[in-house]
Amino acid sequence: MTESVRNVAVFSLGGTIAMATDPTTGGVVPALSAHELLAAVPALATSGIGLKVRDFRRLPGASLTFEDLTALSAAIAVELETGDVDGVVITQGTDTIEETAFLLDLYHGHEQPVVVTGAMRNPTLPGADGPANLYAAVLAAADPGLRGAGCLVVLGDEIHSARTVRKSHTTSPAAFTSPSCGPIARVAENRVRMAGGLPPRGPLVGAPDREARVGLYVVTLGDDGALLDLWDGNCDGLVVAAFGVGHVPERLVERLTKLVSRIPVVLASRIGNGPVLSDTYGFPGSEKDLLGRGLIGAGDLGPYQARLLLQALLAQGADGAAVRETFTAAFAR
């Protein structure tokens, strides 16, 4: 019996994986089309996977916007609802992959997996990793065992959950890791090999219907809080990336209390691996003190992901109570 052909839609956004040398500047810039990217992976022609290809953007990862990703999410939804597609692959710059994947996961309500990939070495360098990453991403997107997994990140033959993945090195081809749990699967011998069950999904958030500005304030040694005042009146919500398990200098406490009376303020850890606690330390500026003053714990979400979730909720019109309920139900530990 012949196995039925599986189909994958590929959306190209640009990034290192699609870069070529600019003769004017001598630096590399996004230039390759999605078709040119796929042509560099001859193994796809014999994979038995049908490909639908779309050039969506040609931008560095750092230049992607909320508007780009909202439009991409809508295009993916149309593809999954109207086409015979078993999964989606997105190629983009690695600068923002962990944020793109998390935000797309919030919007993704379908069973088919959405796989984000890219490259750490551009095509002009020896050992460029783009073709191998693209091949592994297509295999993952087509694999029926990953249905229901939401949005995933695939690089270096590892498959990571959007919720846990982090870019942990600036140049290494093995830059993407999930510090808290490791990858959920790996690609070897042209197939996906699961490491365990599918990861838990986060909340599903509808498409934005208004603008929302969410700030990120990173607490540092000797912080006097003066810069914190700049956010007052200039954002709809704020994430505080605190020390350790959720601590800030005592000098910041009153300023944060003032902000909480006006906007949702989420307390995350700047470490990005491990939870914010809720009931261990009791000094002024501790997690217990701050949560008692109305800050919302981010649970095990890192500050970048917490900012994206808060922005998505506020852009849907959520009030402070709804924000607190979502963070508590989905990410508190």
Number of C-alpha atoms within 10 A of each C-alpha: 3 4 6 8 11 19 20 27 24 28 22 26 27 27 30 27 31 28 25 17 15 12 8 6 8 9 10 17 20 23 18 19 20 22 14 11 18 19 13 15 15 11 14 19 12 8 14 14 18 18 18 17 16 15 15 19 19 22 20 21 21 13 12 20 11 15 10 13 17 16 14 18 19 15 14 22 16 11 16 19 11 8 13 13 19 22 29 26 30 27 30 29 28 25 19 17 24 23 20 25 25 26 25 24 26 24 22 23 15 17 15 23 26 33 30 32 27 32 27 25 18 22 22 11 8 8 11 17 19 27 22 17 24 30 23 26 34 28 24 33 31 28 17 16 15 24 18 17 22 28 28 28 30 29 28 23 20 23 30 27 29 31 26 25 25 23 19 13 12 12 11 11 16 15 16 25 22 19 15 13 12 15 23 21 21 19 20 11 6 12 13 23 16 15 12 9 11 16 17 12 16 18 17 16 18 14 17 18 11 10 14 18 15 24 18 20 17 17 20 14 8 8 15 13 20 10 10 19 14 10 16 17 11 12 15 20 25 28 28 28 27 24 20 19 22 28 25 26 18 15 15 18 18 15 15 23 16 13 21 20 12 13 18 24 30 26 30 36 29 21 16 20 18 17 21 27 24 20 12 10 15 12 12 17 21 25 28 20 19 25 19 13 16 19 26 25 30 32 25 24 26 23 24 17 24 27 27 19 25 28 25 27 23 24 20 17 16 15 12 19 10 13 19 20 11 19 22 15 12 16 16 17 15
